[in-house]
Amino acid sequence: MRHAIHNPPGEAGCSGCEQQPRCLAGRFDEARREQLVSRLRTGIRCLPRYPLFHAGDRFRYLYIVQSGSFKSWRLERNGDQQVLGFHLPGDVLGIDGIRNGTHTSAAQALQSSRVCALSLARNPESLDGLSWFNAGLLKAMSRASSQDQEHLVIMGRRQATQRLAMFLRRLRRQYRRLGWPDDELTLTMSRADLASFLGLVLETVSRLFSQLHESQVLEVRRRRVTVLDPERLRQLSEAEAVSG
Protein backbone atom coordinates (compact mmCIF):
# COMPACT_ATOMS: atom_id res chain seq x y z
CA MET A 1 0.00 0.00 0.00
CA ARG A 2 1.81 3.10 -1.22
CA HIS A 3 1.61 6.51 0.48
CA ALA A 4 0.97 4.87 3.87
CA ILE A 5 3.26 3.86 6.71
CA HIS A 6 2.37 0.50 8.15
CA ASN A 7 3.56 -2.17 10.54
CA PRO A 8 4.33 -5.78 9.60
CA PRO A 9 1.50 -8.27 10.22
CA GLY A 10 0.92 -8.77 13.91
CA GLU A 11 3.14 -5.90 15.08
CA ALA A 12 1.63 -3.72 17.83
CA GLY A 13 -1.59 -5.75 17.85
CA CYS A 14 -4.85 -4.60 19.39
CA SER A 15 -3.74 -4.08 22.99
CA GLY A 16 -4.16 -0.52 24.16
CA CYS A 17 -6.24 0.56 21.17
CA GLU A 18 -9.09 2.77 22.38
CA GLN A 19 -11.28 1.57 19.51
CA GLN A 20 -11.01 -2.08 20.53
CA PRO A 21 -14.57 -2.32 21.97
CA ARG A 22 -16.01 -1.01 18.69
CA CYS A 23 -13.67 -2.75 16.27
CA LEU A 24 -14.37 -5.86 14.21
CA ALA A 25 -11.19 -7.61 15.41
CA GLY A 26 -11.41 -6.07 18.87
CA ARG A 27 -14.76 -7.76 19.56
CA PHE A 28 -13.00 -11.12 19.82
CA ASP A 29 -11.16 -12.41 22.87
CA GLU A 30 -7.37 -12.55 22.90
CA ALA A 31 -7.19 -16.21 21.89
CA ARG A 32 -9.35 -15.63 18.83
CA ARG A 33 -7.48 -12.49 17.84
CA GLU A 34 -4.31 -14.56 17.83
CA GLN A 35 -5.82 -16.60 15.01
CA LEU A 36 -6.08 -13.42 12.94
CA VAL A 37 -2.68 -11.96 13.81
CA SER A 38 -0.96 -13.20 10.64
CA ARG A 39 -3.60 -11.41 8.57
CA LEU A 40 -3.78 -8.16 10.51
CA ARG A 41 -1.72 -5.02 9.94
CA THR A 42 -2.39 -2.49 12.68
CA GLY A 43 -1.94 1.26 12.94
CA ILE A 44 -1.41 2.00 9.24
CA ARG A 45 -0.94 5.75 8.94
CA CYS A 46 -2.71 7.37 5.98
CA LEU A 47 -2.01 10.90 4.82
CA PRO A 48 -4.90 13.18 3.79
CA ARG A 49 -6.32 12.17 0.39
CA TYR A 50 -4.58 8.77 0.61
CA PRO A 51 -6.67 6.23 -1.36
CA LEU A 52 -7.33 2.93 0.36
CA PHE A 53 -8.73 1.49 -2.86
CA HIS A 54 -10.29 2.51 -6.17
CA ALA A 55 -13.36 1.19 -7.94
CA GLY A 56 -12.24 -1.78 -10.01
CA ASP A 57 -9.34 -2.70 -7.72
CA ARG A 58 -8.99 -6.33 -6.71
CA PHE A 59 -10.28 -6.97 -3.19
CA ARG A 60 -7.41 -7.59 -0.77
CA TYR A 61 -8.29 -6.18 2.64
CA LEU A 62 -11.02 -5.11 4.98
CA TYR A 63 -10.00 -1.79 6.51
CA ILE A 64 -11.03 -0.88 10.06
CA VAL A 65 -10.82 2.84 10.83
CA GLN A 66 -8.72 3.34 13.96
CA SER A 67 -8.55 7.14 13.94
CA GLY A 68 -9.35 10.04 11.64
CA SER A 69 -11.99 9.85 8.92
CA PHE A 70 -12.57 8.66 5.36
CA LYS A 71 -15.03 9.09 2.54
CA SER A 72 -16.29 6.48 0.12
CA TRP A 73 -17.38 7.45 -3.39
CA ARG A 74 -17.86 6.38 -6.96
CA LEU A 75 -17.53 8.12 -10.31
CA GLU A 76 -20.68 8.94 -12.24
CA ARG A 77 -20.80 8.69 -16.04
CA ASN A 78 -20.31 12.45 -16.35
CA GLY A 79 -17.08 12.19 -14.33
CA ASP A 80 -18.49 13.68 -11.12
CA GLN A 81 -17.84 12.09 -7.74
CA GLN A 82 -20.92 10.75 -5.94
CA VAL A 83 -20.04 10.57 -2.25
CA LEU A 84 -21.56 7.46 -0.66
CA GLY A 85 -20.54 7.87 2.96
CA PHE A 86 -18.26 9.30 5.61
CA HIS A 87 -16.53 6.91 7.98
CA LEU A 88 -15.26 7.35 11.53
CA PRO A 89 -13.31 5.12 13.95
CA GLY A 90 -14.75 1.63 14.26
CA ASP A 91 -16.24 1.64 10.76
CA VAL A 92 -15.23 -1.06 8.28
CA LEU A 93 -14.32 -0.19 4.68
CA GLY A 94 -13.95 -2.52 1.74
CA ILE A 95 -16.98 -4.73 2.32
CA ASP A 96 -18.17 -3.93 -1.22
CA GLY A 97 -15.32 -6.05 -2.60
CA ILE A 98 -16.24 -9.30 -0.88
CA ARG A 99 -18.98 -10.47 -3.21
CA ASN A 100 -17.19 -10.41 -6.57
CA GLY A 101 -13.59 -9.89 -5.48
CA THR A 102 -13.56 -6.36 -6.95
CA HIS A 103 -14.33 -3.02 -5.33
CA THR A 104 -17.32 -1.17 -6.75
CA SER A 105 -16.48 2.09 -4.95
CA ALA A 106 -13.40 4.01 -3.81
CA ALA A 107 -12.29 5.22 -0.39
CA GLN A 108 -9.77 7.83 0.71
CA ALA A 109 -8.64 9.58 3.89
CA LEU A 110 -10.09 13.00 4.65
CA GLN A 111 -7.36 13.83 7.19
CA SER A 112 -4.34 12.18 8.77
CA SER A 113 -5.82 8.85 9.80
CA ARG A 114 -5.01 5.30 10.84
CA VAL A 115 -6.54 2.02 9.77
CA CYS A 116 -5.99 -1.64 10.49
CA ALA A 117 -6.01 -3.90 7.42
CA LEU A 118 -7.33 -7.45 7.66
CA SER A 119 -6.35 -9.63 4.72
CA LEU A 120 -9.08 -11.96 3.49
CA ALA A 121 -7.79 -12.41 -0.05
CA ARG A 122 -4.88 -14.69 0.89
CA ASN A 123 -5.98 -18.29 1.55
CA PRO A 124 -9.59 -17.30 2.32
CA GLU A 125 -10.48 -20.96 2.77
CA SER A 126 -8.50 -20.97 6.04
CA LEU A 127 -11.32 -18.91 7.58
CA ASP A 128 -13.94 -21.54 6.82
CA GLY A 129 -13.82 -22.97 10.34
CA LEU A 130 -13.90 -19.61 12.09
CA SER A 131 -17.64 -19.28 12.56
CA TRP A 132 -17.06 -16.69 15.30
CA PHE A 133 -15.25 -14.46 12.76
CA ASN A 134 -17.98 -14.89 10.17
CA ALA A 135 -20.54 -13.81 12.79
CA GLY A 136 -18.50 -10.68 13.55
CA LEU A 137 -18.17 -9.92 9.85
CA LEU A 138 -21.91 -10.31 9.41
CA LYS A 139 -22.50 -7.70 12.12
CA ALA A 140 -20.11 -5.30 10.40
CA MET A 141 -21.91 -5.84 7.08
CA SER A 142 -25.27 -5.28 8.76
CA ARG A 143 -24.07 -2.00 10.22
CA ALA A 144 -22.77 -0.86 6.83
CA SER A 145 -26.13 -1.75 5.30
CA SER A 146 -27.94 0.28 7.97
CA GLN A 147 -25.77 3.30 7.15
CA ASP A 148 -26.60 2.90 3.46
CA GLN A 149 -30.32 2.79 4.30
CA GLU A 150 -30.00 5.95 6.41
CA HIS A 151 -28.40 7.66 3.43
CA LEU A 152 -31.30 6.63 1.20
CA VAL A 153 -33.76 8.03 3.75
CA ILE A 154 -31.87 11.35 3.79
CA MET A 155 -31.80 11.51 -0.01
CA GLY A 156 -35.54 10.83 -0.08
CA ARG A 157 -36.40 14.03 1.77
CA ARG A 158 -37.59 16.91 -0.40
CA GLN A 159 -36.46 19.75 1.85
CA ALA A 160 -32.78 20.65 1.72
CA THR A 161 -32.83 21.90 5.33
CA GLN A 162 -34.18 18.57 6.49
CA ARG A 163 -31.44 16.63 4.70
CA LEU A 164 -28.72 18.67 6.40
CA ALA A 165 -30.41 18.47 9.80
CA MET A 166 -30.75 14.68 9.49
CA PHE A 167 -27.08 14.39 8.57
CA LEU A 168 -25.99 16.47 11.57
CA ARG A 169 -28.16 14.43 13.94
CA ARG A 170 -26.73 11.22 12.51
CA LEU A 171 -23.22 12.59 13.02
CA ARG A 172 -24.10 13.40 16.64
CA ARG A 173 -25.16 9.78 17.18
CA GLN A 174 -21.84 8.61 15.76
CA TYR A 175 -20.01 10.94 18.15
CA ARG A 176 -21.97 9.55 21.11
CA ARG A 177 -21.10 6.00 20.03
CA LEU A 178 -17.44 6.98 20.11
CA GLY A 179 -17.75 8.67 23.49
CA TRP A 180 -17.10 12.12 22.02
CA PRO A 181 -18.97 15.33 22.98
CA ASP A 182 -21.86 15.45 20.50
CA ASP A 183 -22.43 19.20 20.61
CA GLU A 184 -19.02 20.01 19.09
CA LEU A 185 -18.75 18.55 15.59
CA THR A 186 -15.80 18.65 13.21
CA LEU A 187 -16.73 18.38 9.55
CA THR A 188 -13.61 16.84 8.05
CA MET A 189 -15.26 16.60 4.64
CA SER A 190 -15.38 19.53 2.22
CA ARG A 191 -18.63 21.37 1.66
CA ALA A 192 -18.58 20.00 -1.90
CA ASP A 193 -18.33 16.41 -0.59
CA LEU A 194 -21.16 17.05 1.84
CA ALA A 195 -23.29 18.53 -0.94
CA SER A 196 -22.66 15.42 -3.06
CA PHE A 197 -23.62 13.14 -0.17
CA LEU A 198 -26.86 15.08 0.44
CA GLY A 199 -27.78 15.37 -3.24
CA LEU A 200 -27.57 19.17 -3.14
CA VAL A 201 -25.48 21.83 -4.82
CA LEU A 202 -22.58 23.49 -3.01
CA GLU A 203 -24.26 26.89 -2.87
CA THR A 204 -27.32 25.41 -1.14
CA VAL A 205 -25.23 23.75 1.58
CA SER A 206 -23.29 26.96 2.23
CA ARG A 207 -26.54 28.93 2.41
CA LEU A 208 -28.10 26.45 4.82
CA PHE A 209 -25.16 26.63 7.21
CA SER A 210 -25.37 30.43 7.13
CA GLN A 211 -29.10 30.33 7.87
CA LEU A 212 -28.72 27.87 10.75
CA HIS A 213 -25.90 30.01 12.13
CA GLU A 214 -27.95 33.21 11.90
CA SER A 215 -30.96 31.54 13.56
CA GLN A 216 -28.67 30.30 16.38
CA VAL A 217 -29.38 26.63 15.78
CA LEU A 218 -25.68 26.18 15.06
CA GLU A 219 -22.50 28.13 15.50
CA VAL A 220 -20.44 27.55 12.38
CA ARG A 221 -16.73 28.30 12.36
CA ARG A 222 -15.45 26.83 9.12
CA ARG A 223 -15.19 23.09 9.82
CA ARG A 224 -16.19 23.43 13.48
CA VAL A 225 -19.93 23.24 14.12
CA THR A 226 -21.40 23.74 17.60
CA VAL A 227 -24.99 22.58 18.10
CA LEU A 228 -26.63 25.40 20.10
CA ASP A 229 -30.25 24.24 19.86
CA PRO A 230 -30.51 20.45 19.54
CA GLU A 231 -34.30 20.51 19.94
CA ARG A 232 -34.71 22.88 17.00
CA LEU A 233 -32.34 20.71 14.98
CA ARG A 234 -34.54 17.72 15.75
CA GLN A 235 -37.64 19.62 14.66
CA LEU A 236 -36.00 20.57 11.37
CA SER A 237 -34.98 16.97 10.72
CA GLU A 238 -38.55 15.78 11.28
CA ALA A 239 -40.38 18.70 9.63
CA GLU A 240 -41.49 16.83 6.53
CA ALA A 241 -42.66 13.78 8.49
CA VAL A 242 -44.75 16.03 10.76
CA SER A 243 -46.25 18.09 7.92
CA GLY A 244 -46.93 14.94 5.88
C-alpha positions in Angstrom: 0.0 0.0 0.0 1.8 3.1 -1.2 1.6 6.5 0.5 1.0 4.9 3.9 3.3 3.9 6.7 2.4 0.5 8.1 3.6 -2.2 10.5 4.3 -5.8 9.6 1.5 -8.3 10.2 0.9 -8.8 13.9 3.1 -5.9 15.1 1.6 -3.7 17.8 -1.6 -5.7 17.8 -4.8 -4.6 19.4 -3.7 -4.1 23.0 -4.2 -0.5 24.2 -6.2 0.6 21.2 -9.1 2.8 22.4 -11.3 1.6 19.5 -11.0 -2.1 20.5 -14.6 -2.3 22.0 -16.0 -1.0 18.7 -13.7 -2.7 16.3 -14.4 -5.9 14.2 -11.2 -7.6 15.4 -11.4 -6.1 18.9 -14.8 -7.8 19.6 -13.0 -11.1 19.8 -11.2 -12.4 22.9 -7.4 -12.5 22.9 -7.2 -16.2 21.9 -9.3 -15.6 18.8 -7.5 -12.5 17.8 -4.3 -14.6 17.8 -5.8 -16.6 15.0 -6.1 -13.4 12.9 -2.7 -12.0 13.8 -1.0 -13.2 10.6 -3.6 -11.4 8.6 -3.8 -8.2 10.5 -1.7 -5.0 9.9 -2.4 -2.5 12.7 -1.9 1.3 12.9 -1.4 2.0 9.2 -0.9 5.7 8.9 -2.7 7.4 6.0 -2.0 10.9 4.8 -4.9 13.2 3.8 -6.3 12.2 0.4 -4.6 8.8 0.6 -6.7 6.2 -1.4 -7.3 2.9 0.4 -8.7 1.5 -2.9 -10.3 2.5 -6.2 -13.4 1.2 -7.9 -12.2 -1.8 -10.0 -9.3 -2.7 -7.7 -9.0 -6.3 -6.7 -10.3 -7.0 -3.2 -7.4 -7.6 -0.8 -8.3 -6.2 2.6 -11.0 -5.1 5.0 -10.0 -1.8 6.5 -11.0 -0.9 10.1 -10.8 2.8 10.8 -8.7 3.3 14.0 -8.6 7.1 13.9 -9.3 10.0 11.6 -12.0 9.8 8.9 -12.6 8.7 5.4 -15.0 9.1 2.5 -16.3 6.5 0.1 -17.4 7.4 -3.4 -17.9 6.4 -7.0 -17.5 8.1 -10.3 -20.7 8.9 -12.2 -20.8 8.7 -16.0 -20.3 12.4 -16.3 -17.1 12.2 -14.3 -18.5 13.7 -11.1 -17.8 12.1 -7.7 -20.9 10.7 -5.9 -20.0 10.6 -2.3 -21.6 7.5 -0.7 -20.5 7.9 3.0 -18.3 9.3 5.6 -16.5 6.9 8.0 -15.3 7.4 11.5 -13.3 5.1 14.0 -14.8 1.6 14.3 -16.2 1.6 10.8 -15.2 -1.1 8.3 -14.3 -0.2 4.7 -13.9 -2.5 1.7 -17.0 -4.7 2.3 -18.2 -3.9 -1.2 -15.3 -6.0 -2.6 -16.2 -9.3 -0.9 -19.0 -10.5 -3.2 -17.2 -10.4 -6.6 -13.6 -9.9 -5.5 -13.6 -6.4 -6.9 -14.3 -3.0 -5.3 -17.3 -1.2 -6.8 -16.5 2.1 -4.9 -13.4 4.0 -3.8 -12.3 5.2 -0.4 -9.8 7.8 0.7 -8.6 9.6 3.9 -10.1 13.0 4.6 -7.4 13.8 7.2 -4.3 12.2 8.8 -5.8 8.9 9.8 -5.0 5.3 10.8 -6.5 2.0 9.8 -6.0 -1.6 10.5 -6.0 -3.9 7.4 -7.3 -7.5 7.7 -6.3 -9.6 4.7 -9.1 -12.0 3.5 -7.8 -12.4 -0.1 -4.9 -14.7 0.9 -6.0 -18.3 1.5 -9.6 -17.3 2.3 -10.5 -21.0 2.8 -8.5 -21.0 6.0 -11.3 -18.9 7.6 -13.9 -21.5 6.8 -13.8 -23.0 10.3 -13.9 -19.6 12.1 -17.6 -19.3 12.6 -17.1 -16.7 15.3 -15.3 -14.5 12.8 -18.0 -14.9 10.2 -20.5 -13.8 12.8 -18.5 -10.7 13.5 -18.2 -9.9 9.8 -21.9 -10.3 9.4 -22.5 -7.7 12.1 -20.1 -5.3 10.4 -21.9 -5.8 7.1 -25.3 -5.3 8.8 -24.1 -2.0 10.2 -22.8 -0.9 6.8 -26.1 -1.8 5.3 -27.9 0.3 8.0 -25.8 3.3 7.2 -26.6 2.9 3.5 -30.3 2.8 4.3 -30.0 5.9 6.4 -28.4 7.7 3.4 -31.3 6.6 1.2 -33.8 8.0 3.8 -31.9 11.3 3.8 -31.8 11.5 0.0 -35.5 10.8 -0.1 -36.4 14.0 1.8 -37.6 16.9 -0.4 -36.5 19.8 1.8 -32.8 20.6 1.7 -32.8 21.9 5.3 -34.2 18.6 6.5 -31.4 16.6 4.7 -28.7 18.7 6.4 -30.4 18.5 9.8 -30.8 14.7 9.5 -27.1 14.4 8.6 -26.0 16.5 11.6 -28.2 14.4 13.9 -26.7 11.2 12.5 -23.2 12.6 13.0 -24.1 13.4 16.6 -25.2 9.8 17.2 -21.8 8.6 15.8 -20.0 10.9 18.2 -22.0 9.6 21.1 -21.1 6.0 20.0 -17.4 7.0 20.1 -17.8 8.7 23.5 -17.1 12.1 22.0 -19.0 15.3 23.0 -21.9 15.5 20.5 -22.4 19.2 20.6 -19.0 20.0 19.1 -18.8 18.6 15.6 -15.8 18.7 13.2 -16.7 18.4 9.5 -13.6 16.8 8.1 -15.3 16.6 4.6 -15.4 19.5 2.2 -18.6 21.4 1.7 -18.6 20.0 -1.9 -18.3 16.4 -0.6 -21.2 17.1 1.8 -23.3 18.5 -0.9 -22.7 15.4 -3.1 -23.6 13.1 -0.2 -26.9 15.1 0.4 -27.8 15.4 -3.2 -27.6 19.2 -3.1 -25.5 21.8 -4.8 -22.6 23.5 -3.0 -24.3 26.9 -2.9 -27.3 25.4 -1.1 -25.2 23.7 1.6 -23.3 27.0 2.2 -26.5 28.9 2.4 -28.1 26.4 4.8 -25.2 26.6 7.2 -25.4 30.4 7.1 -29.1 30.3 7.9 -28.7 27.9 10.7 -25.9 30.0 12.1 -28.0 33.2 11.9 -31.0 31.5 13.6 -28.7 30.3 16.4 -29.4 26.6 15.8 -25.7 26.2 15.1 -22.5 28.1 15.5 -20.4 27.5 12.4 -16.7 28.3 12.4 -15.4 26.8 9.1 -15.2 23.1 9.8 -16.2 23.4 13.5 -19.9 23.2 14.1 -21.4 23.7 17.6 -25.0 22.6 18.1 -26.6 25.4 20.1 -30.3 24.2 19.9 -30.5 20.4 19.5 -34.3 20.5 19.9 -34.7 22.9 17.0 -32.3 20.7 15.0 -34.5 17.7 15.8 -37.6 19.6 14.7 -36.0 20.6 11.4 -35.0 17.0 10.7 -38.6 15.8 11.3 -40.4 18.7 9.6 -41.5 16.8 6.5 -42.7 13.8 8.5 -44.7 16.0 10.8 -46.3 18.1 7.9 -46.9 14.9 5.9 
